[in-house]
Amino acid sequence: MTIQERDGGHDSTIKYDQNPELDDEPAIDKLPKSNLTRSFYFVKYPIYQNHYLNTMICHAEEEIKNMDQTCKLIRETILQKKLKDGYRTPLEWLLWSPAAQEHERYKKVINEKKTKIDYRRQARIGKIRAEFDTVGKKGDDTLSSEKELNNLVCSLHFRTRCGKTTFVEEKHLLGDIQQLQETRPGIVDSDALKQKHFDESMESVGRPINPDRYSCRYNRKLKNLKDIDLDKLKREKQVFSARAKNAEEAWKAMCNEIPSLELKLAEKIKKRTAKKNFLLKLKKQWNQEKLSYNQQYYNNYKSLIQNARKLAANKNMTALEELSHKEVENFMSLWNGEKDFRDDYLKRSLSSIPQHTSNELDGPIKKLESKKTQQSLFC
């Protein structure tokens, strides 16, 4: 007995050998003999297949895989930007490092130095003004400046013109005015000399203090901000401020870039979730259709073939023939009676038909398959 299933067609063949003892004879002795094998045909039900649905599932899985890779790349980029030294340093510089305290320290020291310098300068200027105010005051009749001379002359002229004076008093006042005008060149020269000395003293006030004069008060080996010259301290503060500004700009750039990446990541995750739900719906439909198909046709077909093999093994020709005829009659009744069954069977049999034979049926059946799948998905 031999059993054969034809994968290239629509039937399964059970062959029964009526003379099994002839199997040991040479092949040449078997050639002229005929009717040694009887064949019984059964309608073959292929395994469940849905090419359109399978293509959609594969495409959805590929898209989800690409989305996972994109999300992973975005997460790594965000993590690198948060942990990168170029972006982590501004945060540490502005928040965790003693940068703010250092800035306040620079500011405090500079203000202290300015206060001391202003105090010393004002003290020296006051002292110089007091000295020059007392210079030249040797008596009550001595004028210290040309301004005072002009005021005194103007007051005398006013007394001679507007005051109630006698002729003798007016003559005496005119004599005083003439004497004062004779002293004007000396007063002008004395005033210019005092202004010159005052300007020289003010220039000395604006000069920087020589630190060598105060070496006994400061230890220059100690690197303290208070021991640094004010100009040098200002330059260091400018460098520090520039570094802090660059750090702040880098940190702001990072703060503006990371939210955009996080927003892009959220959009990708949302699309992936929608695609994942669509994939689950496709797989659920696949499982339901496969279960329904197996319960209606494929499980019965498997049990039928197993039963036919048992009958062939027991050499029960009558029962095997009745089973074959009954199965063919049932199939033909379904084929002629139900169009959905005919279309479904033809669709599932495409994979077992050779390529050159299935080309004419491939297009219409795939269109029907796509239409049914879309109706089941969106209904």
C-alpha positions in Angstrom: 0.0 0.0 0.0 1.2 3.5 -0.8 -0.2 6.9 0.3 0.4 10.0 -1.8 -0.6 13.7 -1.3 -0.4 15.9 -4.4 0.8 19.3 -3.3 0.5 20.7 -6.8 -3.2 20.3 -7.2 -6.5 20.3 -5.2 -6.7 16.7 -4.2 -5.2 14.1 -1.9 -4.7 10.6 -3.3 -4.8 7.4 -1.4 -3.3 4.5 -3.4 -3.9 0.9 -2.4 -1.7 -1.9 -3.7 -3.7 -5.1 -4.3 -0.6 -7.3 -4.7 1.8 -6.4 -1.9 3.8 -9.6 -2.3 4.9 -8.4 -5.7 7.0 -5.6 -4.1 10.0 -7.9 -3.9 9.9 -8.8 -7.6 12.2 -7.0 -10.0 10.9 -3.9 -11.6 11.0 -5.4 -15.1 8.4 -8.0 -14.0 6.0 -5.3 -12.8 5.9 -3.3 -16.0 3.5 -5.3 -18.2 1.1 -5.8 -15.3 -1.8 -3.4 -15.0 -4.6 -2.4 -12.4 -2.3 -3.2 -9.5 -3.1 0.1 -7.7 -6.5 1.8 -7.0 -6.6 5.5 -6.4 -9.2 7.3 -4.2 -9.3 11.1 -4.4 -10.2 13.5 -1.6 -10.6 17.2 -1.7 -7.6 18.9 -0.2 -8.0 21.9 2.2 -4.8 23.9 2.5 -3.7 25.5 5.7 -5.1 28.9 6.5 -3.5 31.7 4.5 -4.3 35.4 4.0 -1.7 37.1 1.8 -3.1 40.6 2.1 -3.5 40.4 5.9 0.0 38.8 6.2 1.5 41.6 4.2 -0.2 44.3 6.4 1.1 42.5 9.5 4.7 42.4 8.2 4.5 46.0 7.1 3.2 47.1 10.5 5.9 45.1 12.3 8.6 46.7 10.2 7.2 50.2 10.9 7.1 49.5 14.6 10.7 48.3 14.5 11.8 51.4 12.7 10.0 53.6 15.2 11.6 51.7 18.1 15.0 52.4 16.6 14.2 56.1 16.1 12.9 56.4 19.7 16.0 54.7 21.0 18.2 57.1 19.0 16.3 60.2 20.3 16.6 58.9 23.9 20.4 58.4 23.5 20.7 61.9 22.0 18.8 63.4 25.0 20.9 61.5 27.5 24.2 62.5 25.8 23.2 66.1 25.8 22.3 66.0 29.5 25.5 64.2 30.5 27.9 65.7 28.0 30.6 67.8 29.6 30.0 70.7 27.3 26.4 70.9 28.6 26.9 69.7 32.1 29.6 72.2 32.9 27.3 75.3 32.5 24.8 73.7 34.9 27.5 73.0 37.4 29.0 76.4 36.8 25.8 78.3 37.4 24.1 76.1 40.0 26.4 73.6 41.8 29.8 75.2 41.6 30.7 78.2 43.8 30.5 80.5 40.8 27.8 82.7 42.2 29.7 83.1 45.5 32.9 83.8 43.6 31.1 86.5 41.6 29.9 88.1 44.8 33.4 87.9 46.3 34.9 89.7 43.3 32.2 92.4 43.5 32.6 92.8 47.3 36.4 93.2 47.1 36.3 95.7 44.3 33.7 97.8 46.1 35.9 97.7 49.2 39.0 98.8 47.2 37.0 101.6 45.5 35.7 102.8 48.9 39.2 102.9 50.4 40.6 104.7 47.3 37.8 107.2 47.3 38.2 107.8 51.1 42.0 108.4 50.7 41.5 110.6 47.7 38.9 112.8 49.4 41.1 113.1 52.5 44.1 114.1 50.4 42.1 116.6 48.3 40.6 118.1 51.5 44.0 118.5 53.0 45.5 120.1 49.9 42.5 122.5 49.7 43.0 123.5 53.3 46.7 124.1 52.8 46.1 126.3 49.7 43.3 128.2 51.4 45.6 129.2 54.2 48.4 130.1 51.8 48.8 133.9 51.4 46.7 134.9 54.4 49.3 136.9 56.1 47.1 139.7 57.0 43.6 141.1 56.6 44.6 143.3 53.7 46.1 140.5 51.6 43.8 139.0 48.9 44.1 135.3 48.1 42.6 135.4 44.6 41.6 137.6 41.7 38.0 136.8 42.4 38.2 138.4 45.8 39.9 141.5 44.3 37.2 141.9 41.7 34.5 141.6 44.4 36.2 144.2 46.6 36.6 146.7 43.7 33.0 146.2 42.7 31.8 146.9 46.2 33.9 150.1 46.4 32.6 151.4 43.1 29.0 150.8 44.3 29.7 152.8 47.4 31.0 155.7 45.4 28.0 155.9 43.1 25.1 154.8 45.1 26.1 155.4 48.7 25.6 158.7 50.7 29.3 159.7 50.9 31.0 163.1 51.1 33.5 164.4 48.6 36.4 163.5 50.9 35.1 159.9 51.4 34.6 159.4 47.7 38.1 160.6 47.0 39.4 158.2 49.6 37.5 155.3 48.0 38.8 156.1 44.6 42.3 156.0 46.0 41.7 152.6 47.5 40.4 151.3 44.2 43.5 152.6 42.4 45.8 150.8 45.0 43.8 147.6 44.5 44.2 147.7 40.8 48.0 148.2 41.2 48.1 144.9 43.2 46.2 142.9 40.5 49.3 141.6 38.6 50.8 140.1 41.7 47.5 138.5 42.8 47.0 137.0 39.3 50.6 135.5 39.4 50.0 134.2 42.9 46.7 132.6 41.9 48.2 130.9 38.8 51.1 129.5 41.0 48.7 128.1 43.5 46.6 126.5 40.8 49.7 124.9 39.3 50.7 123.4 42.7 47.1 122.3 43.2 47.0 120.5 39.8 50.3 118.8 40.5 49.0 117.6 43.9 45.8 116.2 42.3 47.9 114.3 39.7 49.7 112.6 42.5 46.4 111.7 44.1 45.3 109.8 41.0 48.4 107.7 40.7 48.2 104.0 41.8 49.7 103.3 45.2 53.1 101.5 45.0 52.7 98.1 46.8 56.4 98.1 47.7 55.7 100.8 50.2 53.3 98.5 52.0 55.2 95.2 51.8 55.3 95.1 55.6 51.5 95.0 55.7 50.8 92.5 53.0 52.2 89.1 52.3 52.4 88.8 48.5 52.9 85.1 48.6 49.3 84.6 49.7 47.0 84.5 46.7 44.3 86.6 48.1 42.0 88.9 46.1 42.7 91.7 48.5 46.4 91.6 47.6 45.7 92.1 43.9 45.9 95.4 42.2 42.5 96.9 41.4 43.1 97.0 37.6 44.2 93.3 37.6 41.2 92.4 39.8 38.9 94.1 37.3 40.5 92.2 34.4 40.0 88.9 36.3 36.4 89.8 36.9 35.8 90.5 33.2 37.3 87.1 32.3 35.1 85.4 34.9 32.0 87.3 33.7 32.7 86.3 30.1 33.0 82.6 31.1 29.8 82.7 33.1 28.0 84.4 30.2 29.2 81.7 27.7 28.2 79.0 30.1 24.7 80.6 30.6 24.2 80.8 26.8 25.3 77.2 26.3 22.9 76.1 29.0 20.0 78.1 27.5 20.7 76.5 24.1 20.6 73.1 25.7 17.4 73.9 27.5 15.8 75.0 24.2 17.0 71.9 22.3 16.1 69.2 24.8 12.4 70.0 24.9 12.1 69.9 21.1 13.7 66.4 21.2 11.4 65.3 24.0 8.4 66.6 22.0 9.6 64.7 19.0 10.0 61.6 21.1 6.5 61.9 22.5 5.1 62.2 19.0 7.0 59.1 17.9 5.7 57.1 20.9 2.2 58.2 20.2 2.4 57.0 16.6 4.1 53.8 17.7 1.2 53.1 20.2 -1.4 53.6 17.4 0.5 51.4 15.1 0.9 48.8 17.8 -2.8 48.8 18.4 -3.4 48.4 14.7 -1.0 45.4 14.6 -2.8 43.8 17.5 -6.1 44.2 15.7 -4.6 42.6 12.6 -3.2 39.6 14.6 -6.5 39.2 16.4 -8.4 39.1 13.1 -5.7 36.6 11.8 -6.3 34.3 14.8 -10.0 34.5 14.6 -10.1 33.7 10.9 -7.6 30.9 11.3 -9.6 29.4 14.2 -12.8 29.7 12.3 -11.3 28.1 9.2 -9.7 25.2 11.1 -12.9 24.5 12.9 -15.0 24.5 9.7 -12.7 22.8 7.2 -9.1 22.0 8.0 -9.6 20.0 11.2 -12.2 17.9 9.5 -9.9 17.4 6.5 -7.1 16.2 8.8 -9.3 13.7 10.6 -10.7 12.5 7.2 -7.2 11.8 5.8 -6.2 10.0 9.0 -9.4 7.9 8.8 -8.7 7.1 5.1 -5.2 6.0 5.9 -6.5 3.6 8.6 -9.0 2.1 6.1 -6.2 1.7 3.5 -4.0 0.1 6.0 -6.8 -2.3 6.9 -7.5 -3.0 3.2 -11.1 -1.9 3.6 -11.7 -1.0 0.0 -15.5 -0.6 0.2 -15.4 1.8 3.1 -12.5 3.8 1.6 -14.5 4.2 -1.7 -17.6 5.2 0.1 -15.7 7.8 2.2 -14.1 9.3 -0.9 -17.4 9.6 -2.8 -19.1 11.1 0.2 -16.5 13.7 0.7 -16.5 14.7 -3.0 -20.3 14.9 -3.0 -20.2 17.2 0.1 -17.6 19.4 -1.4 -19.4 19.7 -4.8 -22.6 20.6 -3.0 -20.9 23.4 -1.1 -19.1 24.5 -4.3 -22.3 24.8 -6.3 -24.4 26.2 -3.5 -22.3 28.8 -1.8 -20.4 31.5 -3.7 -18.5 32.6 -0.5 -17.3 29.1 0.0 -16.2 28.9 -3.7 -14.3 32.2 -3.5 -12.7 31.4 -0.2 -11.5 27.9 -1.3 -10.2 29.3 -4.6 -8.3 32.1 -2.7 -6.7 29.6 -0.3 -5.7 27.2 -3.0 -3.7 29.8 -4.9 -0.5 29.0 -3.0 -0.6 25.4 -4.2 -1.2 26.2 -7.8 1.8 26.7 -10.1 2.8 30.3 -10.9 2.0 30.1 -14.6 -1.5 28.7 -13.8 -2.4 31.1 -11.1 -1.5 34.3 -12.9 -4.9 34.7 -14.4 -6.7 34.2 -11.0 -4.2 36.1 -8.9 -5.4 39.6 -9.5 -9.2 39.1 -9.0 -8.7 36.9 -5.9 -6.3 39.3 -4.2 -8.7 42.2 -4.9 -11.5 40.2 -3.3 -9.2 39.3 -0.4 -8.2 42.9 0.2 -11.8 44.0 0.1 -12.9 41.5 2.7 -10.0 42.3 5.0 -10.7 46.0 4.9 -14.4 45.4 5.6 -13.5 43.3 8.6 -11.0 45.8 9.9 -13.1 49.0 9.6 -16.6 47.6 10.3 
